[in-house]
Amino acid sequence: MKQPNKIIVIGMGFVGLTLAVFLASKKFNVICVDTDQNKLNTLVQGSTPFYEPGLEDALKNSLKSLSFTNNLSSVDSADIVFVTVGTPPMKDGSIDLRYIKSSTKQISEWCNNNHIQPVIVYKSTILPGTFENIIKPILKSLSENTVVNPEFLREGSALQDTIHPHVIVIGGKEKPILSLKRFYQRVYTRKTPIKTTSATTAELIKYANNSFLAAKISFINTIANICQRFPDTNVDDVAEVIGLDPRIGNLFLKAGPGYGGSCFPKDVQALLSLTKRLGTGSDLLNAIHKTNIQQAEMVLKLITKHVKSLKNSNISILGLAFKENSDDVRESVSISLIEKLLTRKVNIRVHDPRAIDNTKSIFNNKVMYCADVSDCLRNSDCAVLLTSWKQYLSLGKEFSKMRNPILIDTRRLLANKKLPIKYVGLGIGSKIVR
Ligand code: UDX
């Protein structure tokens, strides 16, 4: 392949948009394709359809190198086509491949009509076997020039993770692997490890990676619930020490209300559904998933323990996004908790620095949306902190607005602060008064 210059990215979600903006910043000519014209209209104006730190500024700075279309056939050629469409979860835990199938059909027709053979790169998360059994039969001879290249970026640090990936995995045949490897070596000046594998191994690596991280979280949440029952015990001390063991490592050992977001819940269940299809099943994957669901229930139990009668009580929810620095509420524990509290006739006030709009589209006028924390805590019987927003670290006087000052801090953000409230830290056993 000649030095690639013209690049297509299909699917303008977190992965696709961040990749497109990054490549445009490197002066590649990037054509962004998405079926959602509203999204494209937003992007053309230099605005991002979701909050991601630094992304909007980077988009504005790179607009000259970006173009947008909902119609692949309007483009005449490209050197590389990245596929970054979503693979949302289905009811049985498996993944919905409709966008993979439709974009693959479009690419196939488009390449054949234009007599071109770009390198086709699948960055979408797809289960082992998807390339061989679904994509290859559609692409036919074009599949010789196709690779699987999973993405590991995190929401909230998507741009930085794209600029500095910890690893690049490319799976497929030798020729397209080599082309993409050369491309990445040109893009990434820093030495980033590049691992080449078969397409199926590359597909599995992504699921193994996310399921392992989810396992670490479910594990530490299990330890947190044990700590909770023993006075003077703190899960963060346990995590700190086991994290010093290089065989364990200190990351992803923050106990909390359970993992959420668009990846971990979906990926663990998809891998579990694959093991079922393969006839083996997996007690371990099942336990990771179940433990995560139980953790969200644990938060509700803590509330019911500390609020005498839930009916007609006032509860304040601090943090709606599934993680800090994001406006994403997909699979957020805050959302499922609010749903449960609403069925118990609780009056709910919510606060989040970024995720209010996305929450409004779920609950409309069933909860009160508050622009500041003091307002959220007004007359409250219990506050529940669920997202590690930096601004919550400095909370103090705001708690004086509460009717019954109790804080259930599922992230232990305020564990070391002396506050004139009843403080319940998830994973912290009650203090022994000596
Ligand atoms: C994850 C993977 O990290 C990323 O590599 C993959 O590409 C997509 O899925 P993301 O879902 O964006 O990224 O966020 P992440 O930071 O991994 O957090 C996921 C969830 O786990 C959040 O709900 C977070 O609060 C929770 N979490 C994370 C913990 O509860 N404890 C931790 O120690 C780490």
Boltz pocket constraint, residues with backbone or C-beta under 6 A from the ligand:
constraints:
  - pocket:
      binder: B
      contacts: [[A, 151], [A, 152], [A, 153], [A, 154], [A, 155], [A, 156], [A, 210], [A, 213], [A, 217], [A, 251], [A, 252], [A, 253], [A, 254], [A, 255], [A, 256], [A, 257], [A, 258], [A, 259], [A, 260], [A, 261], [A, 262], [A, 263], [A, 264], [A, 322], [A, 323]]
      max_distance: 6.0
